[in-house]
Amino acid sequence: MALKILTVDDSKTIRMIVKKAFRPYDCVLHEGENGVEGLAVASREKPDLIVLDITMPIMSGIEMLEKLKSESSLQDIPVIMLTAESGKENVMQIVKMGVTDYMVKPFKGEQLIERVEKILTLETKREKETDEDTAKKYFSLEEDIQFLALPGKITRPISM
């Protein structure tokens, strides 16, 4: 299934850079020019990743990020924020809000692809580890139950 990417930026140029970067990949790209449009598209499409500019008219990227994180159906979507400012305060604010990663403008499409690959790989690995951990716990518990079910293995009542 194609990866769904939402890019929200008031700059048509930035949206075109993002679109061009993902062209070789199996992706469906959705766009928004501001936070209001971006939030509407995110609610409707449930993208796998959002590339979000900080400074936009109508609703800023920070406001959109706040709303995303407050919606249970959208809060787990990874977000890469784009900023023209690399100031520590700006970066700290968005990190505290739960942004997955950030990039300083200008950037190259290849840099964005590298960031996206790291994020999606990490998520896949985390999901895989969780499944493996669950399986290990299940089989370990099953072995314990089988051992306890052997005749003569329980010498006293098990209390809770």
TAHU-V107868 format. One record per residue. RES is the residue in three letters. PHI is phi in whole degrees, -180 to 180 (NA if undefined). PSI is psi as a letter, one per 40 degrees, with the letter a starting at -180 (NA if undefined). NEAR is the number of other C-alpha atoms within 12 Angstrom. Layout:
BEGIN
RES/PHI/PSI/NEAR ; RES/PHI/PSI/NEAR
END
This chain:
BEGIN
MET/NA/h/8 ; ALA/-67/i/14 ; LEU/-73/h/22 ; LYS/-101/h/28 ; ILE/-121/h/38 ; LEU/-112/h/41 ; THR/-114/h/45 ; VAL/-124/h/47 ; ASP/-158/h/41 ; ASP/-75/e/28 ; SER/-91/h/24 ; LYS/-63/d/18 ; THR/-61/d/18 ; ILE/-64/d/29 ; ARG/-61/d/29 ; MET/-69/d/23 ; ILE/-61/d/25 ; VAL/-64/d/39 ; LYS/-60/d/31 ; LYS/-64/d/21 ; ALA/-62/d/26 ; PHE/-92/e/31 ; ARG/-54/d/19 ; PRO/-71/e/13 ; TYR/-104/i/19 ; ASP/-81/g/14 ; CYS/-133/i/22 ; VAL/-109/h/25 ; LEU/-101/h/32 ; HIS/-119/i/34 ; GLU/-131/i/35 ; GLY/-147/i/35 ; GLU/-93/e/34 ; ASN/-156/i/33 ; GLY/-63/d/36 ; VAL/-65/d/28 ; GLU/-63/d/28 ; GLY/-60/d/40 ; LEU/-65/d/39 ; ALA/-64/d/24 ; VAL/-67/d/27 ; ALA/-61/d/39 ; SER/-64/d/25 ; ARG/-78/d/15 ; GLU/-97/d/24 ; LYS/49/g/28 ; PRO/-67/i/33 ; ASP/-82/d/31 ; LEU/-157/i/40 ; ILE/-123/h/49 ; VAL/-106/h/47 ; LEU/-129/h/52 ; ASP/-77/i/45 ; ILE/-79/d/40 ; THR/-99/h/27 ; MET/-146/i/27 ; PRO/-76/i/22 ; ILE/68/c/20 ; MET/-141/h/27 ; SER/-71/i/29 ; GLY/-64/d/41 ; ILE/-66/d/37 ; GLU/-64/d/26 ; MET/-65/d/42 ; LEU/-61/d/41 ; GLU/-58/d/26 ; LYS/-68/d/25 ; LEU/-59/d/34 ; LYS/-70/e/25 ; SER/-92/e/17 ; GLU/-96/h/17 ; SER/-60/d/13 ; SER/-80/e/18 ; LEU/-120/e/28 ; GLN/-64/d/27 ; ASP/-93/e/22 ; ILE/-71/h/33 ; PRO/-64/i/35 ; VAL/-128/h/42 ; ILE/-106/h/42 ; MET/-93/i/41 ; LEU/-108/h/39 ; THR/-140/i/29 ; ALA/-86/e/20 ; GLU/-107/h/18 ; SER/-105/e/19 ; GLY/-59/i/13 ; LYS/-59/d/12 ; GLU/-63/d/11 ; ASN/-59/d/24 ; VAL/-64/d/26 ; MET/-62/d/15 ; GLN/-61/d/21 ; ILE/-72/d/32 ; VAL/-66/d/20 ; LYS/-63/d/16 ; MET/-81/e/24 ; GLY/101/e/25 ; VAL/-67/i/35 ; THR/-78/d/31 ; ASP/-160/i/32 ; TYR/-143/i/34 ; MET/-136/i/32 ; VAL/-94/h/23 ; LYS/-78/i/24 ; PRO/-77/i/19 ; PHE/-141/i/21 ; LYS/-103/i/21 ; GLY/-56/d/24 ; GLU/-63/d/18 ; GLN/-64/d/21 ; LEU/-64/d/34 ; ILE/-60/d/29 ; GLU/-59/d/19 ; ARG/-64/d/26 ; VAL/-64/d/32 ; GLU/-61/d/22 ; LYS/-65/d/18 ; ILE/-66/d/25 ; LEU/-69/d/26 ; THR/-65/d/16 ; LEU/-61/d/16 ; GLU/-65/d/20 ; THR/-63/d/14 ; LYS/-63/d/15 ; ARG/-62/d/14 ; GLU/-64/d/14 ; LYS/-65/d/14 ; GLU/-62/d/14 ; THR/-62/d/14 ; ASP/-64/d/14 ; GLU/-65/d/14 ; ASP/-61/d/14 ; THR/-62/d/14 ; ALA/-63/d/14 ; LYS/-61/d/14 ; LYS/-63/d/14 ; TYR/-62/d/14 ; PHE/-68/d/14 ; SER/-65/d/14 ; LEU/-65/d/14 ; GLU/-63/d/14 ; GLU/-63/d/14 ; ASP/-62/d/15 ; ILE/-65/d/14 ; GLN/-63/d/14 ; PHE/-63/d/14 ; LEU/-68/d/17 ; ALA/-79/e/13 ; LEU/-68/i/12 ; PRO/-58/h/9 ; GLY/82/e/9 ; LYS/-85/d/14 ; ILE/-98/h/15 ; THR/-100/e/10 ; ARG/-146/i/8 ; PRO/-61/i/8 ; ILE/-87/h/8 ; SER/-100/i/5 ; MET/-106/NA/3
END
